[in-house]
Amino acid sequence: MRYWLFAFLTLCSLAFAQVTHTVQPGETLYRIAKQYSTTVEALQVLNQIGDPTQLRVGQVLRVSGQPSTALNRLTQAPAPIEALEWPRQTVQGHLAVIRITAPQAVQGEVRFLNNTYPIQQNRVLLPVPALQAPGVYPALLRLGQDVVRLEVRVVAGSFGRFVLQLPPERQALLVPERLRAERLRVVGSCDFNRPQQWRGPFRKPIQTNRITDPFGTRRSYDQGRTFSYHEGLDYGVPEGTPVYAPAPGVVGLAERLFVRGGAVTLDHGLGVCSGYWHLSRIVVQPGQTVQAGDLLGYSGNTGLSNGPHLHFEIRVRGIPTNPAPWFLSAP
């Protein structure tokens, strides 16, 4: 009897043990992900790896579980709030989620980085721009006449940097006025007041582990004179690879754009919208409701593209955020 009890307890401890992997010479995130039947995105999130090329021999990686997040907790807040929780630090380009414990739905808003974010379902999604300088920033929670001052600590991510060489015909697409107009059209396709559509983590929109450009990469199209950043994840796949909805939503736009090429946006509610660029073919229509796993179109090389791939992004109230954490746990 004692033997079986010992064996049972041993199995339980192994089930909850944290699985790790020590990086060996020549290994890549792609190879490690394949070895453990996980994804490159999961490895990046669990180990806070922005640039997958920055692996070090001997580095110990977590390969399972959920991201560990240390939280601030405030219990001195106006009624009916019983407690407030938010991350002690947030990486550039990620979400700082404020969670409210209260016996009823709380109405109010948070002022953060010159933008206003409403309390929705007793939480607030605060997107931290990928270029936001590291530091501590105020987040003012307004509840009627009451104001609670919170502080959000932004820390630097590890992002690559490179100069993109485009052929002359694609370089001609970089017209500032058209870039701005197209961005406004993309953001405008999202209804910030739509109720939440998703339930649980997002699925990957395409079946591959080959990420050719991660989120946040500092990139230049003018020989390094100026740098912007990559607003999503690029998946290197052959033209014509199926692209699927990662979560329920409503199609915001489905058309050919100047820079983004064949483009689809999905509105997932609460100001969260996803985008799919450079498609060769689109099979959905604006206003159509889709479920996770529904076909949206096929990858391509249209618009401002340097080769066949899918660009996938998630914006929160218009601000691009790293999509990878959404595959592990959605807020």
C-alpha positions as CSV (number, residue, x, y, z in Angstrom):
1,M,0.0,0.0,0.0
2,R,2.8,2.4,0.9
3,Y,4.6,1.6,-2.4
4,W,1.5,2.5,-4.5
5,L,1.0,5.7,-2.5
6,F,4.6,6.7,-3.1
7,A,4.3,5.9,-6.8
8,F,1.1,7.9,-7.1
9,L,2.6,10.9,-5.3
10,T,5.7,10.7,-7.5
11,L,3.7,10.7,-10.7
12,C,1.7,13.7,-9.5
13,S,4.9,15.6,-8.7
14,L,6.2,14.8,-12.2
15,A,2.9,15.9,-13.8
16,F,3.2,19.3,-12.2
17,A,7.0,19.7,-12.6
18,Q,8.2,22.4,-14.9
19,V,9.7,20.9,-18.1
20,T,12.9,22.6,-19.2
21,H,15.4,22.2,-22.0
22,T,19.0,23.3,-22.0
23,V,20.0,24.8,-25.4
24,Q,22.7,22.7,-27.2
25,P,25.1,23.9,-30.0
26,G,23.3,24.3,-33.3
27,E,19.8,24.1,-31.9
28,T,17.0,26.5,-32.9
29,L,13.6,27.4,-31.4
30,Y,12.0,25.6,-34.4
31,R,13.9,22.4,-33.7
32,I,13.2,22.6,-29.9
33,A,9.5,23.2,-30.5
34,K,9.3,20.2,-32.8
35,Q,11.1,18.0,-30.2
36,Y,8.6,18.8,-27.5
37,S,5.5,19.0,-29.7
38,T,5.0,22.7,-28.9
39,T,5.2,25.9,-30.9
40,V,7.9,28.5,-31.5
41,E,5.4,31.2,-30.2
42,A,4.9,29.3,-26.9
43,L,8.7,29.1,-26.4
44,Q,9.1,32.8,-27.1
45,V,6.3,33.8,-24.6
46,L,7.3,31.4,-21.8
47,N,11.0,32.6,-22.0
48,Q,10.4,36.2,-23.0
49,I,12.3,35.8,-26.2
50,G,11.6,38.6,-28.7
51,D,14.3,37.7,-31.2
52,P,14.5,33.9,-31.8
53,T,18.0,34.2,-33.2
54,Q,19.4,35.3,-29.8
55,L,19.4,31.8,-28.3
56,R,22.5,31.0,-26.2
57,V,24.2,27.6,-25.8
58,G,23.5,26.5,-22.2
59,Q,20.4,28.7,-21.9
60,V,17.6,26.9,-19.9
61,L,14.2,27.2,-21.5
62,R,10.7,26.5,-20.2
63,V,8.9,24.3,-22.7
64,S,5.5,23.9,-21.0
65,G,3.0,25.6,-18.7
66,Q,1.7,29.1,-18.7
67,P,3.6,32.4,-18.5
68,S,4.4,33.3,-14.9
69,T,3.3,36.8,-14.1
70,A,4.0,38.6,-10.8
71,L,1.0,40.9,-9.9
72,N,0.4,44.1,-8.0
73,R,-2.6,43.9,-5.8
74,L,-4.5,46.9,-4.4
75,T,-7.4,46.4,-1.9
76,Q,-7.9,50.1,-1.0
77,A,-10.3,51.2,-3.7
78,P,-13.7,52.9,-3.9
79,A,-16.8,50.6,-3.5
80,P,-17.9,48.3,-5.0
81,I,-14.3,47.3,-5.9
82,E,-12.8,44.8,-3.5
83,A,-9.4,44.5,-5.2
84,L,-7.4,45.5,-8.3
85,E,-4.7,43.3,-9.8
86,W,-2.3,44.1,-12.7
87,P,1.2,43.0,-13.8
88,R,4.2,44.3,-11.9
89,Q,5.9,44.7,-15.3
90,T,4.8,44.6,-19.0
91,V,7.1,44.1,-21.9
92,Q,7.0,46.5,-24.8
93,G,4.3,45.5,-27.2
94,H,2.3,43.4,-24.7
95,L,-0.9,43.9,-22.7
96,A,-1.1,45.1,-19.2
97,V,-4.5,43.7,-18.0
98,I,-6.1,45.3,-15.0
99,R,-8.5,42.8,-13.3
100,I,-11.2,44.1,-10.9
101,T,-12.8,42.0,-8.1
102,A,-16.2,43.3,-7.3
103,P,-19.7,41.8,-6.6
104,Q,-21.1,43.6,-9.6
105,A,-20.2,45.1,-13.0
106,V,-18.0,48.2,-12.5
107,Q,-18.4,51.2,-14.8
108,G,-15.5,53.5,-15.5
109,E,-12.3,54.0,-17.5
110,V,-8.5,54.2,-17.3
111,R,-6.4,57.0,-18.8
112,F,-3.1,55.5,-19.9
113,L,-0.5,56.9,-22.3
114,N,-2.8,59.7,-23.6
115,N,-5.6,57.2,-24.4
116,T,-8.7,56.2,-22.6
117,Y,-9.7,52.5,-22.1
118,P,-13.1,51.5,-20.7
119,I,-13.7,48.9,-18.0
120,Q,-15.3,45.9,-19.8
121,Q,-16.4,42.8,-17.9
122,N,-14.5,44.1,-14.9
123,R,-11.1,44.2,-16.6
124,V,-9.2,46.8,-18.7
125,L,-7.0,45.8,-21.6
126,L,-4.1,48.3,-21.7
127,P,-1.9,47.8,-24.8
128,V,1.7,49.0,-24.4
129,P,3.1,50.3,-27.7
130,A,6.1,48.3,-29.0
131,L,8.2,51.6,-29.2
132,Q,7.2,52.8,-25.7
133,A,10.3,53.7,-23.8
134,P,10.9,51.6,-20.7
135,G,9.8,53.3,-17.5
136,V,6.9,53.7,-15.0
137,Y,3.7,55.3,-16.3
138,P,0.6,56.4,-14.5
139,A,-2.7,54.6,-15.2
140,L,-5.6,56.7,-13.8
141,L,-8.7,54.6,-13.0
142,R,-11.8,56.8,-13.0
143,L,-15.0,55.7,-11.2
144,G,-17.4,58.6,-11.3
145,Q,-15.8,61.3,-9.1
146,D,-13.2,58.9,-7.7
147,V,-9.7,58.5,-9.2
148,V,-7.3,55.7,-8.3
149,R,-3.7,56.1,-9.5
150,L,-2.0,52.9,-10.6
151,E,1.5,52.6,-12.1
152,V,2.4,50.4,-15.0
153,R,6.1,49.5,-15.4
154,V,7.2,49.0,-19.0
155,V,10.3,46.9,-19.6
156,A,12.3,46.5,-22.8
157,G,11.8,43.6,-25.1
158,S,14.6,41.8,-27.0
159,F,14.0,42.7,-30.7
160,G,16.0,42.2,-33.8
161,R,16.9,45.0,-36.2
162,F,17.5,44.8,-39.9
163,V,17.3,46.7,-43.2
164,L,14.8,45.4,-45.8
165,Q,15.9,45.5,-49.4
166,L,12.8,45.9,-51.6
167,P,12.7,45.8,-55.4
168,P,12.0,49.2,-57.0
169,E,8.4,48.4,-57.9
170,R,7.7,47.5,-54.2
171,Q,9.7,50.4,-52.8
172,A,7.3,52.7,-54.8
173,L,4.5,51.6,-52.5
174,L,6.0,53.5,-49.5
175,V,3.9,56.7,-50.0
176,P,3.3,58.3,-46.6
177,E,-0.2,59.6,-47.3
178,R,-1.4,56.3,-48.6
179,L,0.2,54.4,-45.7
180,R,-1.7,56.7,-43.2
181,A,-5.0,56.3,-45.1
182,E,-4.7,52.6,-45.2
183,R,-3.9,52.3,-41.5
184,L,-7.0,54.4,-40.7
185,R,-9.0,52.0,-42.9
186,V,-7.7,49.0,-41.0
187,V,-8.3,50.5,-37.6
188,G,-11.7,51.8,-38.6
189,S,-12.9,48.3,-39.6
190,C,-13.0,47.4,-35.9
191,D,-16.0,48.2,-33.8
192,F,-14.6,49.0,-30.3
193,N,-18.1,48.6,-28.8
194,R,-18.7,45.0,-30.0
195,P,-19.2,42.5,-27.2
196,Q,-16.5,39.9,-26.6
197,Q,-16.6,37.1,-29.2
198,W,-13.7,34.8,-28.1
199,R,-13.6,32.1,-25.5
200,G,-10.3,30.8,-24.4
201,P,-6.9,31.0,-26.2
202,F,-6.7,31.8,-29.9
203,R,-5.7,29.2,-32.4
204,K,-2.8,29.7,-34.8
205,P,-4.2,31.0,-38.1
206,I,-1.9,28.8,-40.2
207,Q,-0.3,25.4,-39.8
208,T,3.4,26.1,-39.6
209,N,6.2,26.8,-37.0
210,R,8.3,28.8,-39.5
211,I,8.3,32.4,-38.3
212,T,10.3,34.5,-40.7
213,D,9.9,37.8,-38.8
214,P,8.7,38.0,-35.2
215,F,6.7,40.8,-33.7
216,G,8.5,44.0,-32.8
217,T,11.5,43.7,-35.1
218,R,12.9,47.1,-35.7
219,R,13.0,47.4,-39.5
220,S,14.1,50.0,-42.1
221,Y,13.0,50.4,-45.7
222,D,15.4,53.4,-46.4
223,Q,18.9,51.9,-45.9
224,G,18.7,52.4,-42.1
225,R,18.0,56.1,-42.1
226,T,14.7,55.5,-40.1
227,F,13.3,52.5,-38.3
228,S,9.7,51.4,-37.6
229,Y,8.7,48.1,-36.1
230,H,7.0,44.9,-37.3
231,E,3.4,45.0,-36.1
232,G,2.7,41.2,-36.2
233,L,4.1,37.7,-36.9
234,D,5.2,36.7,-40.4
235,Y,4.8,33.0,-41.3
236,G,6.9,31.8,-44.2
237,V,4.6,29.5,-46.2
238,P,4.1,28.7,-49.9
239,E,1.6,30.8,-51.7
240,G,-1.9,29.2,-51.5
241,T,-1.6,27.9,-47.9
242,P,-5.0,28.0,-46.1
243,V,-5.5,30.7,-43.5
244,Y,-8.0,30.1,-40.7
245,A,-9.8,32.2,-38.2
246,P,-8.1,31.9,-34.8
247,A,-11.2,32.8,-32.8
248,P,-14.8,33.8,-33.3
249,G,-15.4,37.2,-34.9
250,V,-17.0,39.4,-37.5
251,V,-15.3,40.2,-40.7
252,G,-14.5,43.9,-40.8
253,L,-12.9,44.2,-44.2
254,A,-12.0,41.8,-47.0
255,E,-10.4,43.5,-49.9
256,R,-7.2,44.3,-51.8
257,L,-5.3,47.1,-50.1
258,F,-2.4,49.2,-51.5
259,V,0.4,48.1,-49.1
260,R,-1.2,45.1,-47.2
261,G,-2.3,43.4,-50.4
262,G,-5.1,40.9,-50.0
263,A,-6.4,41.8,-46.6
264,V,-8.9,40.5,-44.0
265,T,-9.7,41.8,-40.6
266,L,-11.7,40.1,-37.9
267,D,-13.4,41.9,-35.1
268,H,-13.3,39.8,-31.9
269,G,-15.0,42.3,-29.6
270,L,-13.8,44.6,-26.8
271,G,-11.7,46.5,-29.3
272,V,-9.6,43.4,-30.2
273,C,-9.2,42.9,-34.0
274,S,-6.9,40.6,-35.9
275,G,-5.4,41.2,-39.4
276,Y,-4.3,38.9,-42.2
277,W,-2.2,40.5,-45.0
278,H,-0.7,39.6,-48.4
279,L,-3.4,37.1,-49.2
280,S,-3.6,35.7,-52.7
281,R,-7.3,34.9,-52.4
282,I,-10.0,35.9,-50.0
283,V,-13.1,33.7,-49.3
284,V,-15.1,35.8,-46.7
285,Q,-17.2,38.9,-47.0
286,P,-17.4,42.0,-44.7
287,G,-20.1,41.5,-42.0
288,Q,-19.8,37.7,-42.1
289,T,-19.6,35.9,-38.8
290,V,-16.9,33.3,-38.5
291,Q,-16.0,30.7,-35.9
292,A,-12.5,29.5,-34.9
293,G,-11.2,27.3,-37.7
294,D,-13.2,28.8,-40.5
295,L,-11.3,29.4,-43.7
296,L,-10.6,33.1,-44.4
297,G,-8.4,32.8,-47.5
298,Y,-5.0,31.7,-48.8
299,S,-1.5,33.1,-48.3
300,G,0.2,35.0,-51.0
301,N,2.8,37.7,-51.9
302,T,0.6,40.7,-52.6
303,G,1.2,44.3,-51.6
304,L,4.4,45.3,-49.8
305,S,5.8,41.8,-49.5
306,N,9.3,40.4,-50.0
307,G,8.1,36.8,-50.7
308,P,5.2,34.5,-50.0
309,H,4.1,34.6,-46.4
310,L,1.2,35.4,-44.1
311,H,1.4,38.5,-41.9
312,F,-0.8,38.0,-38.8
313,E,-1.4,40.8,-36.3
314,I,-3.7,41.6,-33.3
315,R,-4.6,45.2,-32.4
316,V,-6.2,46.3,-29.2
317,R,-8.2,49.5,-29.9
318,G,-5.9,50.2,-32.8
319,I,-2.6,49.5,-31.2
320,P,-0.6,46.4,-32.4
321,T,0.3,43.9,-29.7
322,N,2.3,40.7,-29.8
323,P,-0.1,37.9,-31.0
324,A,2.0,35.1,-29.5
325,P,0.7,35.3,-25.9
326,W,-2.9,35.0,-27.2
327,F,-2.1,31.4,-28.3
328,L,-1.4,30.4,-24.6
329,S,-4.0,32.4,-22.8
330,A,-6.3,35.2,-24.0
331,P,-7.3,37.9,-21.5
